[in-house]
C-alpha cells in the first residue's frame, strides 16, 4: 500500500485535481496515506486489523469519489 496517487495510478491527475478542489476528498486521501503507511510499518501491532479495515473503507470512499467524478464529467448537466 502507498500514497493514494500510487495505488490509484490510472486516476493520478483526477486525484490531484480533487485533492486541491475538495477539502473532504483531501482529508480522505490524507487519512488513507497515513493509515496505509501504518499498515506496512506495524503488522504485529494489536491495532493492525482495525487499521487494515479503515484503509479498506477509505479505498472504497476514494473509489466512490472517482466514479462519481468520472460520471459527472461524462454526463454534464
Secondary structure, 3 states (H helix, E strand, C coil): CCCHHHHCHHHHHHHHHHHHHCHHHHHHHHHHHHHHHHHHHCCCCCCHHHHHHHHHHHHHHHHHHHHHHHHHHHCCC
